[in-house]
Amino acid sequence: MLNNGRNDWLPFLRRYIALMALGNLAWEFAHMPLYTLWETGTPREIVFAALHCTGGDILIALAALMAALLLFGNGFWPAQTYGRVAAATIAIGLVYTLFSEWLNIVIRASWAYRDLMPVIPVLDAGLSPVAQWIVLPGLAFWWLGHTMKKR
């Protein structure tokens, strides 16, 4: 219910997940050269990694949104509490990403950055995955907030 008296949470959710899937798929392929897999992996391994990571990104996007809705949403969302839910979704996705990067780089050594990856001091997290979880959901919430008001 953005502007027309209807509750638009389901159309919003469908569009949000579609946008996040497409955006994350593009981002995963775009920043793949920043990881060592780019130099050590076969083309098949690189494609698999990008698709696998996109699947994880979709799950993170959905889980972050659901957690934000449970914390800040109400029965009239997205007409009400839109900004709070958007900010919380981005924050939750970002916190999880920071944890995941630390776990998979430092503890598990599941993947590694190349020297090309800008690393955020103190956090030791790559700038690209951190930016991914600020830029993509931010753009999705901004675009959906504007386009769904016109319905």
Z-matrix of the N, CA and C atoms (Angstrom, degrees):
N
C 1 1.449
C 2 1.516 1 107.80
N 3 1.298 2 116.96 1 77.00
C 4 1.453 3 118.85 2 178.90
C 5 1.517 4 111.28 3 -83.55
N 6 1.311 5 117.33 4 -43.09
C 7 1.454 6 117.61 5 -173.77
C 8 1.522 7 113.25 6 -151.12
N 9 1.306 8 119.01 7 -1.90
C 10 1.455 9 119.87 8 -168.07
C 11 1.520 10 114.47 9 -123.86
N 12 1.315 11 118.80 10 12.80
C 13 1.447 12 120.54 11 178.23
C 14 1.519 13 114.38 12 83.40
N 15 1.318 14 118.19 13 -2.51
C 16 1.466 15 121.15 14 178.15
C 17 1.519 16 108.78 15 -102.37
N 18 1.311 17 114.80 16 154.97
C 19 1.454 18 118.97 17 173.85
C 20 1.517 19 107.81 18 -88.82
N 21 1.325 20 116.82 19 112.20
C 22 1.462 21 123.03 20 -172.82
C 23 1.522 22 113.53 21 -102.80
N 24 1.321 23 118.74 22 27.15
C 25 1.457 24 118.96 23 -176.86
C 26 1.521 25 112.61 24 -66.80
N 27 1.339 26 118.31 25 -38.82
C 28 1.462 27 119.44 26 -177.65
C 29 1.525 28 112.21 27 -69.91
N 30 1.346 29 119.96 28 -47.16
C 31 1.465 30 118.30 29 174.55
C 32 1.530 31 112.17 30 -59.29
N 33 1.334 32 116.32 31 -37.96
C 34 1.461 33 119.55 32 177.03
C 35 1.521 34 110.10 33 -60.57
N 36 1.329 35 117.19 34 -49.76
C 37 1.461 36 121.28 35 -177.70
C 38 1.525 37 111.19 36 -58.74
N 39 1.318 38 116.94 37 -44.66
C 40 1.469 39 120.51 38 179.23
C 41 1.525 40 111.12 39 -60.44
N 42 1.309 41 116.44 40 -45.99
C 43 1.468 42 120.28 41 -178.99
C 44 1.528 43 111.55 42 -68.43
N 45 1.315 44 116.26 43 -39.14
C 46 1.461 45 120.07 44 179.88
C 47 1.525 46 110.66 45 -61.84
N 48 1.313 47 116.59 46 -47.82
C 49 1.465 48 119.81 47 -179.36
C 50 1.526 49 110.42 48 -64.79
N 51 1.327 50 117.94 49 -40.17
C 52 1.473 51 120.52 50 178.16
C 53 1.528 52 110.63 51 -62.73
N 54 1.328 53 116.99 52 -45.40
C 55 1.466 54 120.28 53 178.81
C 56 1.523 55 111.72 54 -63.36
N 57 1.317 56 115.96 55 -42.41
C 58 1.461 57 119.24 56 179.82
C 59 1.526 58 111.17 57 -67.04
N 60 1.318 59 117.64 58 -37.18
C 61 1.468 60 120.29 59 177.95
C 62 1.523 61 110.49 60 -63.45
N 63 1.317 62 116.73 61 -48.89
C 64 1.468 63 120.42 62 -179.26
C 65 1.529 64 111.63 63 -65.97
N 66 1.316 65 116.42 64 -44.76
C 67 1.461 66 120.18 65 -179.77
C 68 1.518 67 112.39 66 -63.43
N 69 1.323 68 116.40 67 -44.19
C 70 1.460 69 119.56 68 -179.73
C 71 1.521 70 112.25 69 -69.71
N 72 1.320 71 117.70 70 -35.07
C 73 1.464 72 120.23 71 176.17
C 74 1.529 73 110.03 72 -60.38
N 75 1.324 74 115.92 73 -47.92
C 76 1.468 75 120.06 74 178.54
C 77 1.527 76 110.70 75 -62.87
N 78 1.331 77 117.23 76 -43.86
C 79 1.463 78 121.18 77 -178.06
C 80 1.528 79 110.78 78 -63.96
N 81 1.331 80 117.07 79 -42.94
C 82 1.467 81 119.88 80 -178.93
C 83 1.524 82 111.44 81 -60.02
N 84 1.335 83 116.49 82 -43.64
C 85 1.462 84 118.62 83 178.36
C 86 1.530 85 111.00 84 -69.37
N 87 1.334 86 116.80 85 -36.74
C 88 1.468 87 120.25 86 -177.64
C 89 1.525 88 112.35 87 -67.67
N 90 1.340 89 117.28 88 -37.11
C 91 1.470 90 116.92 89 -177.05
C 92 1.531 91 113.36 90 -98.17
N 93 1.312 92 117.54 91 4.91
C 94 1.467 93 120.30 92 177.73
C 95 1.537 94 112.92 93 -56.10
N 96 1.344 95 120.30 94 -36.09
C 97 1.474 96 119.11 95 178.27
C 98 1.534 97 114.19 96 -63.48
N 99 1.324 98 117.75 97 -10.70
C 100 1.459 99 121.02 98 178.91
C 101 1.527 100 112.67 99 -85.15
N 102 1.332 101 116.69 100 -4.55
C 103 1.465 102 122.22 101 -179.70
C 104 1.523 103 109.81 102 -109.79
N 105 1.324 104 116.58 103 153.46
C 106 1.467 105 120.54 104 -178.62
C 107 1.521 106 112.29 105 -63.74
N 108 1.303 107 117.84 106 -25.55
C 109 1.464 108 120.98 107 178.54
C 110 1.525 109 111.36 108 -55.94
N 111 1.318 110 116.44 109 -30.04
C 112 1.466 111 121.14 110 179.60
C 113 1.526 112 111.18 111 -58.25
N 114 1.326 113 116.02 112 -35.23
C 115 1.469 114 120.88 113 -179.36
C 116 1.528 115 112.77 114 -92.57
N 117 1.320 116 116.74 115 -29.54
C 118 1.464 117 119.74 116 -173.04
C 119 1.522 118 114.26 117 -101.49
N 120 1.320 119 117.41 118 -20.51
C 121 1.458 120 120.44 119 -174.71
C 122 1.515 121 113.44 120 -89.85
N 123 1.323 122 114.82 121 158.88
C 124 1.460 123 120.51 122 172.52
C 125 1.524 124 108.06 123 -79.50
N 126 1.323 125 118.36 124 163.19
C 127 1.469 126 119.35 125 175.84
C 128 1.531 127 112.27 126 -54.53
N 129 1.310 128 117.17 127 -39.72
C 130 1.475 129 120.75 128 178.85
C 131 1.532 130 110.78 129 -63.24
N 132 1.329 131 117.68 130 -42.51
C 133 1.467 132 121.27 131 179.06
C 134 1.528 133 111.36 132 -65.34
N 135 1.312 134 116.60 133 -38.13
C 136 1.463 135 120.95 134 179.36
C 137 1.524 136 110.50 135 -66.53
N 138 1.325 137 117.15 136 -45.12
C 139 1.470 138 120.90 137 178.22
C 140 1.524 139 109.88 138 -63.50
N 141 1.327 140 117.06 139 -44.64
C 142 1.462 141 119.88 140 178.74
C 143 1.527 142 110.74 141 -59.56
N 144 1.331 143 117.14 142 -45.11
C 145 1.464 144 120.73 143 -179.50
C 146 1.522 145 111.16 144 -60.62
N 147 1.321 146 116.94 145 -44.12
C 148 1.469 147 120.08 146 -179.75
C 149 1.529 148 110.97 147 -64.02
N 150 1.329 149 117.25 148 -42.63
C 151 1.467 150 120.54 149 178.85
C 152 1.529 151 111.03 150 -68.14
N 153 1.319 152 116.78 151 -42.04
C 154 1.458 153 121.84 152 178.74
C 155 1.532 154 110.62 153 -61.93
N 156 1.319 155 116.11 154 -45.59
C 157 1.469 156 120.42 155 179.11
C 158 1.524 157 111.35 156 -65.65
N 159 1.324 158 117.23 157 -36.26
C 160 1.467 159 120.31 158 176.84
C 161 1.521 160 110.18 159 -62.82
N 162 1.328 161 117.18 160 -41.47
C 163 1.469 162 120.20 161 175.85
C 164 1.518 163 111.15 162 -58.55
N 165 1.327 164 116.69 163 -44.08
C 166 1.461 165 120.31 164 176.41
C 167 1.515 166 112.07 165 -63.79
N 168 1.329 167 116.70 166 -39.14
C 169 1.466 168 121.00 167 178.47
C 170 1.528 169 111.24 168 -61.61
N 171 1.324 170 116.69 169 -40.65
C 172 1.467 171 120.83 170 178.75
C 173 1.527 172 109.56 171 -63.01
N 174 1.322 173 117.06 172 -42.67
C 175 1.466 174 120.38 173 178.45
C 176 1.527 175 111.51 174 -65.19
N 177 1.329 176 116.92 175 -40.24
C 178 1.470 177 120.38 176 176.84
C 179 1.527 178 109.97 177 -62.68
N 180 1.331 179 116.96 178 -44.90
C 181 1.469 180 121.28 179 -179.65
C 182 1.523 181 110.89 180 -60.33
N 183 1.317 182 116.54 181 -44.12
C 184 1.465 183 120.61 182 -179.37
C 185 1.531 184 111.02 183 -68.42
N 186 1.323 185 117.04 184 -45.38
C 187 1.465 186 120.38 185 -179.69
C 188 1.527 187 111.43 186 -64.33
N 189 1.327 188 117.07 187 -40.90
C 190 1.466 189 120.28 188 179.45
C 191 1.525 190 110.66 189 -64.23
N 192 1.330 191 116.69 190 -42.72
C 193 1.462 192 120.05 191 178.51
C 194 1.526 193 110.90 192 -64.66
N 195 1.327 194 117.64 193 -44.20
C 196 1.467 195 120.15 194 -179.59
C 197 1.530 196 110.93 195 -63.23
N 198 1.327 197 117.28 196 -42.15
C 199 1.466 198 120.13 197 177.90
C 200 1.527 199 110.64 198 -62.72
N 201 1.327 200 116.79 199 -43.07
C 202 1.467 201 120.66 200 178.84
C 203 1.524 202 110.98 201 -63.69
N 204 1.323 203 116.80 202 -39.69
C 205 1.466 204 119.87 203 178.04
C 206 1.521 205 111.36 204 -65.31
N 207 1.321 206 117.30 205 -40.19
C 208 1.464 207 120.16 206 178.20
C 209 1.525 208 111.39 207 -64.80
N 210 1.328 209 116.49 208 -35.86
C 211 1.461 210 120.50 209 -178.59
C 212 1.528 211 113.44 210 -81.53
N 213 1.345 212 117.40 211 -39.01
C 214 1.464 213 120.34 212 -169.40
C 215 1.523 214 115.25 213 -127.19
N 216 1.316 215 117.82 214 -8.89
C 217 1.458 216 119.97 215 -178.22
C 218 1.518 217 111.69 216 -80.44
N 219 1.314 218 114.79 217 170.04
C 220 1.463 219 120.53 218 173.06
C 221 1.524 220 108.01 219 -145.87
N 222 1.313 221 117.37 220 -177.55
C 223 1.458 222 121.59 221 -176.63
C 224 1.513 223 114.34 222 -65.95
N 225 1.316 224 117.25 223 -11.09
C 226 1.465 225 120.59 224 -179.50
C 227 1.528 226 112.45 225 -106.89
N 228 1.327 227 116.24 226 8.34
C 229 1.453 228 119.68 227 178.11
C 230 1.520 229 108.66 228 -67.80
N 231 1.313 230 119.70 229 138.42
C 232 1.455 231 129.05 230 13.70
C 233 1.527 232 115.61 231 -93.39
N 234 1.351 233 118.96 232 4.85
C 235 1.465 234 119.65 233 179.61
C 236 1.528 235 110.92 234 -64.66
N 237 1.316 236 116.71 235 -33.17
C 238 1.459 237 121.62 236 179.47
C 239 1.527 238 108.91 237 -118.63
N 240 1.262 239 116.82 238 153.48
C 241 1.470 240 126.25 239 178.42
C 242 1.533 241 113.22 240 58.68
N 243 1.329 242 117.26 241 23.19
C 244 1.463 243 121.17 242 -177.73
C 245 1.528 244 111.51 243 -59.47
N 246 1.323 245 116.26 244 -49.37
C 247 1.460 246 120.63 245 -177.77
C 248 1.516 247 112.95 246 -64.74
N 249 1.334 248 116.98 247 -41.18
C 250 1.463 249 120.07 248 178.92
C 251 1.522 250 111.23 249 -64.13
N 252 1.341 251 116.17 250 -42.98
C 253 1.468 252 120.01 251 178.72
C 254 1.527 253 110.23 252 -65.08
N 255 1.330 254 117.12 253 -41.95
C 256 1.468 255 120.52 254 178.87
C 257 1.527 256 110.79 255 -61.27
N 258 1.324 257 117.21 256 -48.86
C 259 1.469 258 120.94 257 -179.23
C 260 1.527 259 111.12 258 -62.45
N 261 1.323 260 116.68 259 -42.94
C 262 1.465 261 120.02 260 179.75
C 263 1.525 262 111.34 261 -66.50
N 264 1.323 263 117.10 262 -38.53
C 265 1.467 264 120.54 263 178.19
C 266 1.520 265 110.45 264 -60.86
N 267 1.318 266 116.19 265 -46.48
C 268 1.468 267 120.50 266 179.24
C 269 1.530 268 110.23 267 -63.19
N 270 1.322 269 117.18 268 -44.81
C 271 1.470 270 120.85 269 -179.18
C 272 1.527 271 111.56 270 -63.14
N 273 1.318 272 117.22 271 -44.00
C 274 1.468 273 121.00 272 -179.53
C 275 1.528 274 110.41 273 -65.07
N 276 1.326 275 116.96 274 -44.84
C 277 1.464 276 120.42 275 177.45
C 278 1.517 277 111.72 276 -61.60
N 279 1.317 278 116.53 277 -39.43
C 280 1.462 279 121.42 278 -179.92
C 281 1.528 280 111.38 279 -67.79
N 282 1.324 281 117.04 280 -44.84
C 283 1.470 282 120.44 281 179.17
C 284 1.528 283 110.17 282 -62.07
N 285 1.328 284 116.79 283 -43.72
C 286 1.461 285 118.98 284 178.23
C 287 1.530 286 110.71 285 -62.51
N 288 1.319 287 116.83 286 -42.15
C 289 1.465 288 120.66 287 -179.77
C 290 1.524 289 111.17 288 -61.86
N 291 1.316 290 117.49 289 -43.64
C 292 1.468 291 120.31 290 177.36
C 293 1.527 292 110.85 291 -60.05
N 294 1.329 293 116.38 292 -44.07
C 295 1.464 294 120.25 293 177.31
C 296 1.525 295 110.90 294 -62.41
N 297 1.322 296 117.21 295 -46.45
C 298 1.460 297 121.80 296 -177.74
C 299 1.524 298 111.96 297 -64.15
N 300 1.329 299 116.83 298 -42.09
C 301 1.461 300 119.73 299 177.84
C 302 1.528 301 110.07 300 -61.72
N 303 1.326 302 117.40 301 -45.40
C 304 1.463 303 121.16 302 177.96
C 305 1.531 304 110.55 303 -60.44
N 306 1.322 305 116.73 304 -49.28
C 307 1.460 306 121.20 305 -178.30
C 308 1.527 307 111.69 306 -59.83
N 309 1.318 308 116.63 307 -45.47
C 310 1.462 309 120.46 308 -173.87
C 311 1.523 310 114.33 309 -84.58
N 312 1.322 311 117.80 310 -20.97
C 313 1.467 312 120.74 311 176.51
C 314 1.534 313 110.21 312 -91.20
N 315 1.314 314 116.76 313 -51.08
C 316 1.466 315 121.14 314 -171.61
C 317 1.531 316 112.64 315 -86.26
N 318 1.308 317 117.60 316 -48.64
C 319 1.467 318 121.19 317 -172.42
C 320 1.526 319 111.98 318 -85.25
N 321 1.308 320 117.27 319 -57.40
C 322 1.470 321 121.20 320 -175.53
C 323 1.524 322 114.11 321 -85.89
N 324 1.307 323 116.91 322 -22.34
C 325 1.475 324 122.02 323 -174.37
C 326 1.529 325 110.79 324 53.97
N 327 1.331 326 115.82 325 40.85
C 328 1.469 327 121.55 326 179.93
C 329 1.517 328 111.92 327 -72.71
N 330 1.310 329 116.76 328 -29.49
C 331 1.456 330 122.19 329 175.32
C 332 1.517 331 108.31 330 -148.74
N 333 1.321 332 115.21 331 168.19
C 334 1.470 333 119.80 332 -178.06
C 335 1.517 334 109.41 333 -144.19
N 336 1.322 335 114.70 334 151.45
C 337 1.458 336 121.02 335 177.07
C 338 1.522 337 109.83 336 -86.80
N 339 1.319 338 115.22 337 148.89
C 340 1.457 339 120.35 338 167.53
C 341 1.529 340 107.74 339 -83.63
N 342 1.311 341 115.80 340 171.26
C 343 1.468 342 120.33 341 177.33
C 344 1.523 343 111.70 342 -63.73
N 345 1.324 344 116.93 343 -19.56
C 346 1.466 345 121.15 344 179.80
C 347 1.530 346 113.11 345 -70.13
N 348 1.337 347 117.35 346 -22.98
C 349 1.467 348 121.10 347 -177.14
C 350 1.522 349 109.86 348 -74.42
N 351 1.343 350 117.50 349 118.51
C 352 1.465 351 118.76 350 172.10
C 353 1.533 352 108.74 351 -66.84
N 354 1.311 353 116.82 352 130.86
C 355 1.464 354 121.80 353 -178.16
C 356 1.523 355 108.69 354 -111.57
N 357 1.327 356 116.09 355 134.84
C 358 1.461 357 121.87 356 179.17
C 359 1.534 358 108.02 357 -77.45
N 360 1.341 359 117.40 358 120.04
C 361 1.471 360 119.76 359 -179.66
C 362 1.528 361 111.08 360 -57.82
N 363 1.287 362 116.67 361 152.70
C 364 1.460 363 126.84 362 -179.43
C 365 1.532 364 110.56 363 74.87
N 366 1.325 365 117.60 364 -48.80
C 367 1.463 366 120.58 365 -179.66
C 368 1.523 367 112.01 366 -78.02
N 369 1.317 368 117.00 367 -25.79
C 370 1.466 369 123.12 368 -174.87
C 371 1.522 370 112.10 369 53.25
N 372 1.312 371 116.10 370 33.33
C 373 1.465 372 121.90 371 177.52
C 374 1.515 373 108.62 372 -108.42
N 375 1.316 374 115.34 373 144.79
C 376 1.454 375 120.16 374 178.43
C 377 1.519 376 111.40 375 -66.30
N 378 1.318 377 115.95 376 140.99
C 379 1.461 378 120.74 377 179.71
C 380 1.528 379 111.59 378 -64.90
N 381 1.315 380 117.51 379 -37.05
C 382 1.460 381 120.21 380 -176.69
C 383 1.530 382 113.14 381 -63.26
N 384 1.349 383 120.45 382 -49.93
C 385 1.464 384 118.24 383 178.21
C 386 1.530 385 113.10 384 -66.45
N 387 1.325 386 117.04 385 -30.71
C 388 1.468 387 119.66 386 176.75
C 389 1.528 388 109.63 387 -68.09
N 390 1.323 389 116.63 388 -47.07
C 391 1.469 390 120.47 389 177.91
C 392 1.524 391 111.20 390 -61.18
N 393 1.321 392 116.36 391 -36.61
C 394 1.465 393 121.45 392 179.32
C 395 1.528 394 111.07 393 -54.86
N 396 1.347 395 116.89 394 -41.00
C 397 1.461 396 120.56 395 -176.03
C 398 1.525 397 113.82 396 -89.29
N 399 1.312 398 116.12 397 4.02
C 400 1.464 399 120.96 398 168.80
C 401 1.524 400 108.92 399 -105.20
N 402 1.315 401 116.57 400 -49.06
C 403 1.466 402 122.25 401 -174.21
C 404 1.526 403 112.54 402 -68.72
N 405 1.331 404 117.73 403 -52.94
C 406 1.472 405 119.29 404 -172.77
C 407 1.527 406 113.87 405 -65.19
N 408 1.340 407 119.86 406 -51.17
C 409 1.466 408 116.49 407 177.26
C 410 1.527 409 112.27 408 -66.93
N 411 1.332 410 116.70 409 -32.48
C 412 1.467 411 119.33 410 176.89
C 413 1.516 412 111.85 411 -60.52
N 414 1.328 413 116.29 412 -47.03
C 415 1.469 414 120.29 413 177.24
C 416 1.521 415 111.72 414 -64.66
N 417 1.325 416 117.18 415 -40.89
C 418 1.469 417 120.25 416 -179.61
C 419 1.528 418 110.78 417 -62.74
N 420 1.324 419 117.33 418 -46.99
C 421 1.470 420 119.91 419 179.10
C 422 1.525 421 111.04 420 -64.78
N 423 1.313 422 117.19 421 -40.94
C 424 1.463 423 120.29 422 179.00
C 425 1.527 424 110.27 423 -62.12
N 426 1.321 425 117.14 424 -50.71
C 427 1.465 426 121.19 425 -176.67
C 428 1.526 427 110.87 426 -64.26
N 429 1.319 428 117.63 427 -45.62
C 430 1.464 429 120.22 428 -179.66
C 431 1.522 430 111.45 429 -66.44
N 432 1.312 431 117.23 430 -37.48
C 433 1.461 432 119.98 431 177.34
C 434 1.513 433 112.02 432 -60.68
N 435 1.327 434 117.12 433 -37.62
C 436 1.463 435 120.86 434 179.75
C 437 1.524 436 112.53 435 -79.82
N 438 1.310 437 117.61 436 -43.69
C 439 1.470 438 119.29 437 -175.21
C 440 1.515 439 112.55 438 -75.53
N 441 1.317 440 118.64 439 -33.52
C 442 1.466 441 119.62 440 -177.66
C 443 1.520 442 112.04 441 -78.17
N 444 1.323 443 118.38 442 -19.10
C 445 1.465 444 120.73 443 175.37
C 446 1.521 445 111.18 444 -67.63
N 447 1.323 446 116.35 445 -24.73
C 448 1.465 447 121.26 446 -176.47
C 449 1.516 448 112.71 447 -83.98
N 450 1.322 449 118.09 448 -5.86
C 451 1.468 450 121.17 449 -176.73
C 452 1.502 451 111.41 450 -73.57
